Amino acid sequence: MPSLPYAPSEAQIGLSYHPSFYPLIMSNQSPRPLYQIAGEIAMNWPKPYFGAVPYLEAMRSLNSLSDKFLYDSAESIVRYFLSNAMTWKGESARRIKAELNSMLKSHVN
């Protein structure tokens, strides 16, 4: 495994190297659809904070940050989800939140 300045070592995370542990760090990788990310969140966060639920449900019908849900942009839905998901902790939460933040940073309106 090559040593990358932004990736934690195997010892730090206690896992073997796998590209999915570093979402969107490799620029040639396209972002996952939001509905797929929402499905993974639902599997890893069985009792979400009530404030995050409507945004998580909206994300289930979105493909990318360019989409709309009713009158709201997908970008705003993801931002509101992240602000309401602060109680979600753990490795999966950190990885998925990093993936969503990376998508937001690279999104061009």
Rosetta blueprint (number, residue, H / E / L):
1 M L
2 P L
3 S L
4 L L
5 P L
6 Y L
7 A L
8 P L
9 S L
10 E H
11 A H
12 Q H
13 I H
14 G L
15 L L
16 S L
17 Y L
18 H L
19 P H
20 S H
21 F H
22 Y L
23 P L
24 L L
25 I L
26 M L
27 S L
28 N L
29 Q L
30 S L
31 P L
32 R L
33 P L
34 L H
35 Y H
36 Q H
37 I H
38 A H
39 G H
40 E H
41 I H
42 A H
43 M H
44 N H
45 W L
46 P L
47 K L
48 P L
49 Y L
50 F L
51 G L
52 A L
53 V H
54 P H
55 Y H
56 L H
57 E H
58 A H
59 M H
60 R L
61 S L
62 L L
63 N L
64 S L
65 L L
66 S L
67 D L
68 K E
69 F E
70 L L
71 Y L
72 D E
73 S E
74 A H
75 E H
76 S H
77 I H
78 V H
79 R H
80 Y H
81 F H
82 L H
83 S H
84 N H
85 A L
86 M L
87 T L
88 W L
89 K L
90 G L
91 E H
92 S H
93 A H
94 R H
95 R H
96 I H
97 K H
98 A H
99 E H
100 L H
101 N H
102 S H
103 M H
104 L H
105 K H
106 S H
107 H L
108 V L
109 N L
